[in-house]
Amino acid sequence: MKVGDKVRFLNAVGGGVIKSIINKTMVTVEDYDGFEVPTMVSELVVIDDSLTHDPEKRAAKREIPIKKEEKTPEREQPKTEHRYVAGKDMPSCYLAFVPQNESNPVDGELKAYLVNDSNNFVLYNYSHLKNKIYRSVESGKMNPNSKRYLESFTRMDLNELPDFQFQLLFFREESDRLEAPVIKSLRLNAVKFYKQNSYEKTRYFAQNAIVYSLLESDLETKVAKLSDSELTKVVKEKDEPRIEVKRTASPDLVEVDLHIHELLEDTRGLANHEMLEIQMGRFRNELETAIANGTRRIVFIHGIGNGTLKQELRKELTSKYKKYYFQDASFKEYGYGATMVILKNA
């Protein structure tokens, strides 16, 4: 900058002309009203020197200062309008599976969504639990009454589904209480995804979907996992008078019938290899559950047939469950159609 340069103030309205140089960092500026003001060089910007130093002409051509556009600080930005619905102040959250091929759900992708059906915000962490290791898949913050895509599954993925883990924290911008954090674990029966009647119309999606509540009690979760035949059996037993029998937490023997008609009500449209996938999926789920529960023995009823299911079952026992001994189950009770796995010695 030099004497005579026309300048504008950065931190104040107006400007003027440099009258003298005080030092390297400060000059004297004569403003438009004729006052000389000592000013830091860093607080000035030079502009076009089109004005003469003649006071009369300068007054006649006095510049109207242009105000900078005032920006609202970030914390004062207008708040986003969120969608609130009357009567939805209590937390409500679901895991939904939406098929991309409604006529044959397992033929295409199954998309998993997290649905926040409440007026609360949700901080969430979604993980897989496999081999005692938690792997975080998706985490973030959801707005009230919204849904969030998590991931997709194919038919092959259904054979080895992980346990689904959710950590949820609900809160509102203003509330008279704080909601307790939620930790939810879901172990799903893959057979359910093959049943057409498992998919129902919901208000969350255009397509039919399978929906699991993440806030229901453990008892409700167990009921949701029951097959139709198991549920009918439970209802029938409940209606019949029975003697109360105390059961141990670790049953001595568990039987699992892998016949396809016991797993599915309708097998129309399914190829042989697809039915085999369903049977093997049930085998894995039941075996893992038995191991976790401390069961001593588990019997898989596979029938004789062409022997394919028996061969696949024993092949997997040999490769993935080497530590457990298996043998033909009692011929008197099961004939040649069952395999017993010894999980725990007496």
C-alpha positions as YAML, in Angstrom:
chain: A
units: angstrom
residues:
- id: 1
  name: MET
  ca: [0.00, 0.00, 0.00]
- id: 2
  name: LYS
  ca: [1.12, 3.57, -0.66]
- id: 3
  name: VAL
  ca: [-0.04, 7.09, 0.08]
- id: 4
  name: GLY
  ca: [-2.99, 8.00, -2.09]
- id: 5
  name: ASP
  ca: [-4.36, 4.45, -2.43]
- id: 6
  name: LYS
  ca: [-8.11, 4.20, -2.02]
- id: 7
  name: VAL
  ca: [-9.00, 1.55, 0.56]
- id: 8
  name: ARG
  ca: [-12.03, -0.04, 2.20]
- id: 9
  name: PHE
  ca: [-12.30, -1.17, 5.82]
- id: 10
  name: LEU
  ca: [-12.70, -4.92, 6.25]
- id: 11
  name: ASN
  ca: [-14.21, -4.87, 9.71]
- id: 12
  name: ALA
  ca: [-16.22, -1.65, 9.50]
- id: 13
  name: VAL
  ca: [-18.47, 0.19, 7.07]
- id: 14
  name: GLY
  ca: [-16.85, 2.66, 4.65]
- id: 15
  name: GLY
  ca: [-13.29, 3.44, 3.65]
- id: 16
  name: GLY
  ca: [-11.08, 6.31, 2.53]
- id: 17
  name: VAL
  ca: [-7.62, 7.27, 1.24]
- id: 18
  name: ILE
  ca: [-4.22, 6.49, 2.77]
- id: 19
  name: LYS
  ca: [-2.71, 9.77, 4.01]
- id: 20
  name: SER
  ca: [0.54, 8.50, 5.54]
- id: 21
  name: ILE
  ca: [2.54, 5.35, 6.29]
- id: 22
  name: ILE
  ca: [3.13, 4.94, 10.01]
- id: 23
  name: ASN
  ca: [5.12, 1.67, 9.77]
- id: 24
  name: LYS
  ca: [5.01, -1.67, 7.97]
- id: 25
  name: THR
  ca: [1.82, -2.73, 9.69]
- id: 26
  name: MET
  ca: [-0.09, 0.54, 10.21]
- id: 27
  name: VAL
  ca: [-1.18, 3.51, 8.06]
- id: 28
  name: THR
  ca: [-3.32, 6.63, 8.50]
- id: 29
  name: VAL
  ca: [-6.57, 6.61, 6.53]
- id: 30
  name: GLU
  ca: [-8.62, 9.73, 5.83]
- id: 31
  name: ASP
  ca: [-12.22, 8.54, 5.77]
- id: 32
  name: TYR
  ca: [-15.02, 10.07, 3.66]
- id: 33
  name: ASP
  ca: [-15.91, 12.46, 6.45]
- id: 34
  name: GLY
  ca: [-12.37, 13.91, 6.55]
- id: 35
  name: PHE
  ca: [-11.22, 12.19, 9.74]
- id: 36
  name: GLU
  ca: [-7.76, 10.59, 9.82]
- id: 37
  name: VAL
  ca: [-7.88, 7.14, 11.38]
- id: 38
  name: PRO
  ca: [-4.80, 5.01, 12.27]
- id: 39
  name: THR
  ca: [-5.57, 1.56, 10.86]
- id: 40
  name: MET
  ca: [-3.84, -1.81, 10.66]
- id: 41
  name: VAL
  ca: [-2.86, -2.75, 7.09]
- id: 42
  name: SER
  ca: [-4.40, -6.19, 7.66]
- id: 43
  name: GLU
  ca: [-7.80, -4.50, 8.15]
- id: 44
  name: LEU
  ca: [-7.74, -2.73, 4.77]
- id: 45
  name: VAL
  ca: [-8.24, -3.70, 1.16]
- id: 46
  name: VAL
  ca: [-7.15, -1.54, -1.79]
- id: 47
  name: ILE
  ca: [-9.84, -0.70, -4.34]
- id: 48
  name: ASP
  ca: [-9.84, 1.08, -7.69]
- id: 49
  name: ASP
  ca: [-8.40, 4.56, -7.29]
- id: 50
  name: SER
  ca: [-10.87, 6.27, -9.56]
- id: 51
  name: LEU
  ca: [-11.62, 9.11, -7.19]
- id: 52
  name: THR
  ca: [-9.65, 12.37, -7.15]
- id: 53
  name: HIS
  ca: [-8.25, 13.73, -3.92]
- id: 54
  name: ASP
  ca: [-10.32, 16.87, -4.42]
- id: 55
  name: PRO
  ca: [-12.65, 16.99, -1.36]
- id: 56
  name: GLU
  ca: [-15.55, 18.51, -3.33]
- id: 57
  name: LYS
  ca: [-15.42, 15.95, -6.12]
- id: 58
  name: ARG
  ca: [-14.86, 13.22, -3.59]
- id: 59
  name: ALA
  ca: [-17.98, 14.27, -1.75]
- id: 60
  name: ALA
  ca: [-19.92, 14.40, -5.00]
- id: 61
  name: LYS
  ca: [-18.83, 10.91, -5.97]
- id: 62
  name: ARG
  ca: [-19.02, 9.44, -2.51]
- id: 63
  name: GLU
  ca: [-19.35, 5.67, -2.71]
- id: 64
  name: ILE
  ca: [-22.26, 3.90, -1.13]
- id: 65
  name: PRO
  ca: [-20.71, 1.04, 0.82]
- id: 66
  name: ILE
  ca: [-21.89, -2.47, -0.05]
- id: 67
  name: LYS
  ca: [-22.76, -4.43, 3.01]
- id: 68
  name: LYS
  ca: [-21.46, -7.98, 3.16]
- id: 69
  name: GLU
  ca: [-24.07, -10.66, 3.08]
- id: 70
  name: GLU
  ca: [-24.68, -11.59, 6.67]
- id: 71
  name: LYS
  ca: [-24.48, -15.33, 7.29]
- id: 72
  name: THR
  ca: [-26.25, -16.99, 10.17]
- id: 73
  name: PRO
  ca: [-23.83, -18.95, 12.37]
- id: 74
  name: GLU
  ca: [-24.20, -22.70, 11.90]
- id: 75
  name: ARG
  ca: [-25.69, -23.24, 15.33]
- id: 76
  name: GLU
  ca: [-28.37, -20.68, 14.48]
- id: 77
  name: GLN
  ca: [-29.35, -22.18, 11.12]
- id: 78
  name: PRO
  ca: [-33.07, -22.89, 10.83]
- id: 79
  name: LYS
  ca: [-33.86, -26.35, 12.14]
- id: 80
  name: THR
  ca: [-34.93, -29.05, 9.71]
- id: 81
  name: GLU
  ca: [-38.64, -29.75, 9.87]
- id: 82
  name: HIS
  ca: [-39.02, -33.34, 11.02]
- id: 83
  name: ARG
  ca: [-42.12, -35.43, 10.53]
- id: 84
  name: TYR
  ca: [-44.03, -35.91, 13.76]
- id: 85
  name: VAL
  ca: [-47.19, -37.99, 14.14]
- id: 86
  name: ALA
  ca: [-49.68, -37.67, 16.97]
- id: 87
  name: GLY
  ca: [-49.61, -40.57, 19.40]
- id: 88
  name: LYS
  ca: [-46.13, -41.81, 18.47]
- id: 89
  name: ASP
  ca: [-44.08, -40.43, 21.33]
- id: 90
  name: MET
  ca: [-43.08, -43.87, 22.65]
- id: 91
  name: PRO
  ca: [-40.06, -45.57, 21.00]
- id: 92
  name: SER
  ca: [-40.94, -48.05, 18.27]
- id: 93
  name: CYS
  ca: [-38.39, -49.66, 15.96]
- id: 94
  name: TYR
  ca: [-38.37, -52.59, 13.51]
- id: 95
  name: LEU
  ca: [-36.06, -54.67, 11.36]
- id: 96
  name: ALA
  ca: [-37.70, -55.28, 7.97]
- id: 97
  name: PHE
  ca: [-36.78, -57.59, 5.11]
- id: 98
  name: VAL
  ca: [-38.15, -56.47, 1.73]
- id: 99
  name: PRO
  ca: [-37.94, -58.86, -1.26]
- id: 100
  name: GLN
  ca: [-37.16, -57.38, -4.65]
- id: 101
  name: ASN
  ca: [-38.99, -60.27, -6.34]
- id: 102
  name: GLU
  ca: [-42.39, -60.61, -4.67]
- id: 103
  name: SER
  ca: [-43.47, -63.66, -6.70]
- id: 104
  name: ASN
  ca: [-40.40, -65.61, -5.50]
- id: 105
  name: PRO
  ca: [-38.81, -63.69, -2.60]
- id: 106
  name: VAL
  ca: [-35.61, -65.74, -2.32]
- id: 107
  name: ASP
  ca: [-34.95, -65.56, -6.06]
- id: 108
  name: GLY
  ca: [-33.78, -61.95, -5.83]
- id: 109
  name: GLU
  ca: [-32.23, -59.73, -3.19]
- id: 110
  name: LEU
  ca: [-33.75, -59.33, 0.24]
- id: 111
  name: LYS
  ca: [-33.11, -55.79, 1.42]
- id: 112
  name: ALA
  ca: [-32.88, -55.16, 5.16]
- id: 113
  name: TYR
  ca: [-34.16, -51.87, 6.60]
- id: 114
  name: LEU
  ca: [-34.24, -50.28, 10.03]
- id: 115
  name: VAL
  ca: [-37.62, -48.59, 10.58]
- id: 116
  name: ASN
  ca: [-38.06, -45.86, 13.21]
- id: 117
  name: ASP
  ca: [-41.83, -45.69, 13.71]
- id: 118
  name: SER
  ca: [-41.84, -43.01, 16.42]
- id: 119
  name: ASN
  ca: [-41.37, -39.30, 17.08]
- id: 120
  name: ASN
  ca: [-37.94, -39.99, 18.56]
- id: 121
  name: PHE
  ca: [-34.50, -39.62, 17.05]
- id: 122
  name: VAL
  ca: [-32.49, -42.86, 17.13]
- id: 123
  name: LEU
  ca: [-28.76, -43.40, 17.50]
- id: 124
  name: TYR
  ca: [-28.12, -46.94, 16.30]
- id: 125
  name: ASN
  ca: [-25.39, -49.50, 15.75]
- id: 126
  name: TYR
  ca: [-26.20, -52.60, 13.68]
- id: 127
  name: SER
  ca: [-23.82, -55.59, 13.93]
- id: 128
  name: HIS
  ca: [-23.43, -59.24, 13.00]
- id: 129
  name: LEU
  ca: [-22.49, -61.80, 15.67]
- id: 130
  name: LYS
  ca: [-20.67, -64.81, 14.29]
- id: 131
  name: ASN
  ca: [-18.19, -67.11, 16.03]
- id: 132
  name: LYS
  ca: [-18.46, -64.89, 19.13]
- id: 133
  name: ILE
  ca: [-17.21, -61.84, 17.20]
- id: 134
  name: TYR
  ca: [-19.31, -58.69, 16.73]
- id: 135
  name: ARG
  ca: [-18.81, -56.96, 13.37]
- id: 136
  name: SER
  ca: [-20.38, -53.53, 13.01]
- id: 137
  name: VAL
  ca: [-22.16, -53.15, 9.67]
- id: 138
  name: GLU
  ca: [-23.95, -49.80, 9.88]
- id: 139
  name: SER
  ca: [-24.35, -47.03, 12.44]
- id: 140
  name: GLY
  ca: [-25.72, -43.51, 12.52]
- id: 141
  name: LYS
  ca: [-28.61, -41.28, 13.53]
- id: 142
  name: MET
  ca: [-32.19, -41.59, 12.26]
- id: 143
  name: ASN
  ca: [-34.84, -38.90, 12.14]
- id: 144
  name: PRO
  ca: [-38.33, -39.45, 13.56]
- id: 145
  name: ASN
  ca: [-40.68, -41.62, 11.44]
- id: 146
  name: SER
  ca: [-38.06, -42.66, 8.90]
- id: 147
  name: LYS
  ca: [-36.40, -45.80, 7.56]
- id: 148
  name: ARG
  ca: [-32.78, -46.61, 6.77]
- id: 149
  name: TYR
  ca: [-31.37, -49.21, 4.33]
- id: 150
  name: LEU
  ca: [-28.88, -51.52, 6.08]
- id: 151
  name: GLU
  ca: [-27.76, -54.23, 3.65]
- id: 152
  name: SER
  ca: [-28.95, -56.93, 1.22]
- id: 153
  name: PHE
  ca: [-29.04, -60.73, 1.37]
- id: 154
  name: THR
  ca: [-29.15, -63.37, -1.38]
- id: 155
  name: ARG
  ca: [-30.47, -66.91, -1.21]
- id: 156
  name: MET
  ca: [-26.95, -68.21, -0.50]
- id: 157
  name: ASP
  ca: [-26.61, -65.82, 2.45]
- id: 158
  name: LEU
  ca: [-29.72, -67.32, 4.05]
- id: 159
  name: ASN
  ca: [-27.88, -70.60, 4.60]
- id: 160
  name: GLU
  ca: [-25.56, -69.04, 7.17]
- id: 161
  name: LEU
  ca: [-27.33, -66.05, 8.65]
- id: 162
  name: PRO
  ca: [-25.50, -64.37, 11.53]
- id: 163
  name: ASP
  ca: [-27.18, -63.28, 14.74]
- id: 164
  name: PHE
  ca: [-28.38, -59.70, 14.22]
- id: 165
  name: GLN
  ca: [-27.39, -57.27, 16.98]
- id: 166
  name: PHE
  ca: [-28.82, -53.81, 17.60]
- id: 167
  name: GLN
  ca: [-27.81, -51.05, 20.02]
- id: 168
  name: LEU
  ca: [-30.44, -48.30, 20.09]
- id: 169
  name: LEU
  ca: [-30.72, -45.00, 21.93]
- id: 170
  name: PHE
  ca: [-33.98, -43.03, 21.58]
- id: 171
  name: PHE
  ca: [-34.31, -39.34, 22.40]
- id: 172
  name: ARG
  ca: [-36.41, -36.27, 21.62]
- id: 173
  name: GLU
  ca: [-35.47, -32.62, 21.32]
- id: 174
  name: GLU
  ca: [-37.68, -31.93, 24.32]
- id: 175
  name: SER
  ca: [-39.07, -34.57, 26.67]
- id: 176
  name: ASP
  ca: [-40.06, -35.11, 30.29]
- id: 177
  name: ARG
  ca: [-38.04, -38.35, 30.51]
- id: 178
  name: LEU
  ca: [-34.96, -40.15, 29.19]
- id: 179
  name: GLU
  ca: [-35.42, -43.47, 27.41]
- id: 180
  name: ALA
  ca: [-33.33, -46.45, 28.49]
- id: 181
  name: PRO
  ca: [-30.82, -47.74, 25.90]
- id: 182
  name: VAL
  ca: [-31.90, -50.91, 24.05]
- id: 183
  name: ILE
  ca: [-29.71, -53.89, 23.16]
- id: 184
  name: LYS
  ca: [-31.48, -56.44, 20.98]
- id: 185
  name: SER
  ca: [-30.28, -59.74, 19.53]
- id: 186
  name: LEU
  ca: [-32.17, -61.62, 16.81]
- id: 187
  name: ARG
  ca: [-31.49, -65.17, 15.64]
- id: 188
  name: LEU
  ca: [-33.75, -65.80, 12.65]
- id: 189
  name: ASN
  ca: [-34.97, -69.07, 11.17]
- id: 190
  name: ALA
  ca: [-34.03, -69.02, 7.48]
- id: 191
  name: VAL
  ca: [-37.03, -71.21, 6.64]
- id: 192
  name: LYS
  ca: [-39.33, -68.25, 7.23]
- id: 193
  name: PHE
  ca: [-37.89, -66.42, 4.22]
- id: 194
  name: TYR
  ca: [-38.95, -69.24, 1.88]
- id: 195
  name: LYS
  ca: [-42.61, -69.11, 2.92]
- id: 196
  name: GLN
  ca: [-44.79, -66.86, 0.80]
- id: 197
  name: ASN
  ca: [-47.21, -66.20, 3.65]
- id: 198
  name: SER
  ca: [-44.40, -64.85, 5.84]
- id: 199
  name: TYR
  ca: [-44.46, -61.61, 3.85]
- id: 200
  name: GLU
  ca: [-47.21, -59.20, 4.82]
- id: 201
  name: LYS
  ca: [-48.46, -55.80, 3.74]
- id: 202
  name: THR
  ca: [-47.16, -52.97, 5.91]
- id: 203
  name: ARG
  ca: [-47.47, -49.21, 5.85]
- id: 204
  name: TYR
  ca: [-43.71, -48.86, 5.57]
- id: 205
  name: PHE
  ca: [-43.16, -50.34, 2.08]
- id: 206
  name: ALA
  ca: [-44.97, -50.77, -1.21]
- id: 207
  name: GLN
  ca: [-43.95, -54.46, -1.29]
- id: 208
  name: ASN
  ca: [-44.91, -57.10, 1.23]
- id: 209
  name: ALA
  ca: [-42.23, -57.55, 3.89]
- id: 210
  name: ILE
  ca: [-41.17, -59.56, 6.94]
- id: 211
  name: VAL
  ca: [-41.00, -57.28, 9.96]
- id: 212
  name: TYR
  ca: [-39.48, -57.95, 13.40]
- id: 213
  name: SER
  ca: [-39.99, -55.65, 16.37]
- id: 214
  name: LEU
  ca: [-36.76, -54.61, 18.11]
- id: 215
  name: LEU
  ca: [-38.55, -53.58, 21.28]
- id: 216
  name: GLU
  ca: [-40.76, -56.60, 21.95]
- id: 217
  name: SER
  ca: [-40.14, -58.99, 24.82]
- id: 218
  name: ASP
  ca: [-37.94, -62.07, 24.41]
- id: 219
  name: LEU
  ca: [-41.06, -64.26, 24.66]
- id: 220
  name: GLU
  ca: [-42.63, -62.50, 21.66]
- id: 221
  name: THR
  ca: [-39.40, -63.00, 19.72]
- id: 222
  name: LYS
  ca: [-39.42, -66.74, 20.45]
- id: 223
  name: VAL
  ca: [-43.05, -67.03, 19.35]
- id: 224
  name: ALA
  ca: [-42.24, -65.20, 16.10]
- id: 225
  name: LYS
  ca: [-39.51, -67.77, 15.36]
- id: 226
  name: LEU
  ca: [-41.86, -70.76, 15.71]
- id: 227
  name: SER
  ca: [-42.95, -72.50, 12.53]
- id: 228
  name: ASP
  ca: [-46.67, -72.88, 11.86]
- id: 229
  name: SER
  ca: [-46.61, -76.55, 12.90]
- id: 230
  name: GLU
  ca: [-44.70, -75.73, 16.11]
- id: 231
  name: LEU
  ca: [-47.14, -72.94, 16.95]
- id: 232
  name: THR
  ca: [-50.11, -75.25, 16.39]
- id: 233
  name: LYS
  ca: [-48.46, -77.82, 18.66]
- id: 234
  name: VAL
  ca: [-47.95, -75.23, 21.40]
- id: 235
  name: VAL
  ca: [-51.58, -74.10, 21.21]
- id: 236
  name: LYS
  ca: [-52.80, -77.70, 21.28]
- id: 237
  name: GLU
  ca: [-50.67, -78.54, 24.31]
- id: 238
  name: LYS
  ca: [-51.90, -75.43, 26.09]
- id: 239
  name: ASP
  ca: [-55.52, -76.46, 25.60]
- id: 240
  name: GLU
  ca: [-54.93, -79.98, 26.94]
- id: 241
  name: PRO
  ca: [-54.73, -80.66, 30.70]
- id: 242
  name: ARG
  ca: [-51.19, -81.63, 31.58]
- id: 243
  name: ILE
  ca: [-49.05, -82.42, 34.57]
- id: 244
  name: GLU
  ca: [-46.41, -79.80, 35.27]
- id: 245
  name: VAL
  ca: [-43.00, -81.29, 34.62]
- id: 246
  name: LYS
  ca: [-39.81, -79.53, 35.59]
- id: 247
  name: ARG
  ca: [-37.39, -79.31, 32.68]
- id: 248
  name: THR
  ca: [-33.66, -78.76, 32.99]
- id: 249
  name: ALA
  ca: [-31.94, -75.90, 31.19]
- id: 250
  name: SER
  ca: [-29.78, -78.46, 29.32]
- id: 251
  name: PRO
  ca: [-32.03, -81.18, 27.86]
- id: 252
  name: ASP
  ca: [-30.50, -84.61, 27.42]
- id: 253
  name: LEU
  ca: [-31.87, -85.18, 23.92]
- id: 254
  name: VAL
  ca: [-33.30, -82.98, 21.17]
- id: 255
  name: GLU
  ca: [-34.98, -84.31, 18.02]
- id: 256
  name: VAL
  ca: [-35.13, -82.31, 14.79]
- id: 257
  name: ASP
  ca: [-37.18, -83.51, 11.83]
- id: 258
  name: LEU
  ca: [-35.60, -82.29, 8.58]
- id: 259
  name: HIS
  ca: [-38.25, -83.68, 6.23]
- id: 260
  name: ILE
  ca: [-39.15, -80.84, 3.89]
- id: 261
  name: HIS
  ca: [-42.89, -81.14, 4.56]
- id: 262
  name: GLU
  ca: [-42.14, -80.45, 8.24]
- id: 263
  name: LEU
  ca: [-40.31, -77.25, 7.33]
- id: 264
  name: LEU
  ca: [-42.51, -75.89, 4.56]
- id: 265
  name: GLU
  ca: [-46.25, -76.00, 3.99]
- id: 266
  name: ASP
  ca: [-45.90, -75.56, 0.24]
- id: 267
  name: THR
  ca: [-42.86, -76.65, -1.81]
- id: 268
  name: ARG
  ca: [-44.31, -75.78, -5.20]
- id: 269
  name: GLY
  ca: [-41.84, -73.88, -7.38]
- id: 270
  name: LEU
  ca: [-38.80, -75.03, -5.39]
- id: 271
  name: ALA
  ca: [-36.07, -77.07, -7.07]
- id: 272
  name: ASN
  ca: [-34.45, -80.01, -5.25]
- id: 273
  name: HIS
  ca: [-31.28, -78.04, -4.48]
- id: 274
  name: GLU
  ca: [-33.38, -75.20, -3.04]
- id: 275
  name: MET
  ca: [-35.17, -77.57, -0.68]
- id: 276
  name: LEU
  ca: [-31.82, -79.04, 0.30]
- id: 277
  name: GLU
  ca: [-30.55, -75.54, 1.14]
- id: 278
  name: ILE
  ca: [-33.55, -75.02, 3.44]
- id: 279
  name: GLN
  ca: [-32.99, -78.35, 5.19]
- id: 280
  name: MET
  ca: [-29.28, -77.67, 5.69]
- id: 281
  name: GLY
  ca: [-30.04, -74.19, 7.00]
- id: 282
  name: ARG
  ca: [-32.37, -75.69, 9.61]
- id: 283
  name: PHE
  ca: [-29.72, -78.28, 10.48]
- id: 284
  name: ARG
  ca: [-27.10, -75.57, 11.14]
- id: 285
  name: ASN
  ca: [-29.44, -73.39, 13.20]
- id: 286
  name: GLU
  ca: [-30.62, -76.28, 15.38]
- id: 287
  name: LEU
  ca: [-27.11, -77.63, 15.90]
- id: 288
  name: GLU
  ca: [-25.72, -74.21, 16.93]
- id: 289
  name: THR
  ca: [-28.66, -73.70, 19.29]
- id: 290
  name: ALA
  ca: [-28.13, -77.10, 20.88]
- id: 291
  name: ILE
  ca: [-24.42, -76.40, 21.39]
- id: 292
  name: ALA
  ca: [-25.19, -73.02, 22.96]
- id: 293
  name: ASN
  ca: [-27.80, -74.57, 25.28]
- id: 294
  name: GLY
  ca: [-25.50, -77.32, 26.50]
- id: 295
  name: THR
  ca: [-27.59, -80.11, 24.97]
- id: 296
  name: ARG
  ca: [-25.96, -83.54, 25.29]
- id: 297
  name: ARG
  ca: [-27.34, -85.25, 22.19]
- id: 298
  name: ILE
  ca: [-29.25, -84.10, 19.14]
- id: 299
  name: VAL
  ca: [-30.92, -86.38, 16.58]
- id: 300
  name: PHE
  ca: [-31.54, -85.21, 13.02]
- id: 301
  name: ILE
  ca: [-34.29, -87.16, 11.25]
- id: 302
  name: HIS
  ca: [-33.44, -86.99, 7.55]
- id: 303
  name: GLY
  ca: [-35.15, -90.12, 6.19]
- id: 304
  name: ILE
  ca: [-33.66, -92.57, 3.72]
- id: 305
  name: GLY
  ca: [-34.70, -91.27, 0.30]
- id: 306
  name: ASN
  ca: [-31.77, -91.02, -2.11]
- id: 307
  name: GLY
  ca: [-29.40, -90.25, 0.76]
- id: 308
  name: THR
  ca: [-28.44, -86.75, -0.43]
- id: 309
  name: LEU
  ca: [-29.48, -84.94, 2.75]
- id: 310
  name: LYS
  ca: [-27.77, -87.53, 4.94]
- id: 311
  name: GLN
  ca: [-24.55, -87.24, 2.92]
- id: 312
  name: GLU
  ca: [-24.53, -83.42, 3.04]
- id: 313
  name: LEU
  ca: [-25.31, -83.39, 6.74]
- id: 314
  name: ARG
  ca: [-22.48, -85.80, 7.59]
- id: 315
  name: LYS
  ca: [-20.09, -84.06, 5.23]
- id: 316
  name: GLU
  ca: [-20.61, -80.80, 7.12]
- id: 317
  name: LEU
  ca: [-20.28, -82.53, 10.50]
- id: 318
  name: THR
  ca: [-16.96, -83.98, 9.36]
- id: 319
  name: SER
  ca: [-15.58, -80.67, 8.04]
- id: 320
  name: LYS
  ca: [-17.00, -78.01, 10.38]
- id: 321
  name: TYR
  ca: [-17.80, -79.88, 13.59]
- id: 322
  name: LYS
  ca: [-14.85, -82.24, 13.92]
- id: 323
  name: LYS
  ca: [-14.84, -82.07, 17.71]
- id: 324
  name: TYR
  ca: [-18.27, -83.78, 17.94]
- id: 325
  name: TYR
  ca: [-18.85, -87.49, 17.41]
- id: 326
  name: PHE
  ca: [-21.83, -88.65, 15.32]
- id: 327
  name: GLN
  ca: [-23.43, -92.03, 14.50]
- id: 328
  name: ASP
  ca: [-26.59, -93.63, 13.23]
- id: 329
  name: ALA
  ca: [-29.42, -93.02, 15.68]
- id: 330
  name: SER
  ca: [-31.29, -95.90, 17.32]
- id: 331
  name: PHE
  ca: [-32.50, -98.28, 14.61]
- id: 332
  name: LYS
  ca: [-35.40, -99.31, 16.85]
- id: 333
  name: GLU
  ca: [-36.67, -95.73, 17.03]
- id: 334
  name: TYR
  ca: [-35.62, -94.21, 13.69]
- id: 335
  name: GLY
  ca: [-34.65, -97.04, 11.36]
- id: 336
  name: TYR
  ca: [-31.91, -95.95, 8.96]
- id: 337
  name: GLY
  ca: [-33.26, -92.44, 8.65]
- id: 338
  name: ALA
  ca: [-31.57, -90.47, 11.44]
- id: 339
  name: THR
  ca: [-28.16, -89.28, 12.62]
- id: 340
  name: MET
  ca: [-27.27, -88.64, 16.27]
- id: 341
  name: VAL
  ca: [-24.61, -86.06, 17.21]
- id: 342
  name: ILE
  ca: [-22.97, -86.40, 20.63]
- id: 343
  name: LEU
  ca: [-22.31, -82.88, 21.91]
- id: 344
  name: LYS
  ca: [-21.52, -83.63, 25.52]
- id: 345
  name: ASN
  ca: [-20.47, -86.81, 27.29]
- id: 346
  name: ALA
  ca: [-22.55, -88.05, 30.20]
...
